Amino acid sequence: MPATPTETPDDAADGTRLPAYEATLRATHRAFGRELRRAARALPLGPRDTVLDVPCGDGFYSAGLARRLFPQGKVVAADLSDAFLARARRRFARLTRVAPTEFVKADVYRLPFDPAAFDAVWCARSLISLDDPAVALAEVRRVTRPGGVVGVLEDDEYHRVLVNWPVDLELAVQGATAAAARAKYGSATKLAPGRRMLKLFRSAGLTPRGKKTVAADRAAPFPPAVVGFLLRHLRETRDFVAPHLLPEHLAAFDRYADPAAPDGVFRRPDAELTFLTTLFLARR
Ligand SMILES: C[S@@+](CC[C@H](N)C(=O)[O-])C[C@H]1O[C@@H](n2cnc3c(N)ncnc32)[C@H](O)[C@@H]1O
């Protein structure tokens, strides 16, 4: 679901703050980490490459990149948020056999790096947080060397979490999601940056080089990480779409999302979930 401006204290108790969506991001990494890492491994890299991960968030992908580039490559993990950078640093404090990694506070619209400084740039699940993704990608292009690669991992809110709930409920929720997005952002497509990637790459002066969608299939009984993700996902979806759902659809949604309901997603023996995310590749 879209980020909210509300912030929650970071558990470092160091005064820095993380956005409310951080917990959902972490739940997603826990539930689908294997597949998310697989998607990241599709970024073509050489062993001596220098790679920028921006925005790096809590360093989930920077860690994978640094493992791949050990011992000859280098990673720069950049984000505007001190709290996220602190999280990323703490993640790395536990790691061994990773390439040298630098953490840099940086605005993606004005990166503090020389032109063509990187062999590759990785940008995961962040375009929705940015007001002007085309301008951000143009800046990403500036710091990528000619011939270098840009990998953008993006979801599409309408196709991200697929569950085998009733078709009528699915259609009602999709319609309400589009209506809520129009009301909040002025466009239903804001929540589907993946649908605009070709256009965004081209407008940034990058040449699209294909995409790879990764599916994470899970079936009941769901492991605790998937239950944790689903609880958050359904709660956030409900908050977003409820004002745009008919009462009977909202009641059906609540039955489906009720952890105690025998025919709800948490207790149905035939419940299934597929999580989709797509890596979009481009060359400078
Ligand atoms: C949804 S998180 C994704 C983080 C990470 N890529 C991941 O997938 O785990 C979005 C990130 O964008 C960062 N961010 C937002 N605006 C930014 C900006 N203008 N420059 C750099 N980072 C920014 C936030 O601090 C946050 O870490």
The ligand as a Gaussian input file, in Angstrom:
#p B3LYP/6-31G(d) Opt

LIG

0 1
 C        9.902000       1.834000      -0.074000
 S       11.523000       2.228000       0.504000
 C       12.508000       1.109000      -0.453000
 C       13.860000       0.871000       0.114000
 C       14.668000      -0.282000      -0.491000
 N       15.047000      -0.012000      -1.850000
 C       13.930000      -1.585000      -0.407000
 O       13.313000      -2.016000      -1.373000
 O       13.954000      -2.185000       0.676000
 C       11.776000       3.811000      -0.202000
 C       13.080000       4.456000       0.211000
 O       13.235000       5.684000      -0.515000
 C       13.916000       6.596000       0.326000
 N       13.734000       7.914000      -0.274000
 C       12.592000       8.632000      -0.423000
 N       12.833000       9.787000      -1.081000
 C       14.161000       9.794000      -1.374000
 C       15.022000      10.700000      -2.038000
 N       14.555000      11.838000      -2.557000
 N       16.325000      10.399000      -2.175000
 C       16.819000       9.238000      -1.644000
 N       16.049000       8.338000      -0.986000
 C       14.740000       8.607000      -0.856000
 C       13.288000       6.349000       1.673000
 O       14.077000       6.861000       2.747000
 C       13.211000       4.823000       1.671000
 O       14.388000       4.242000       2.177000

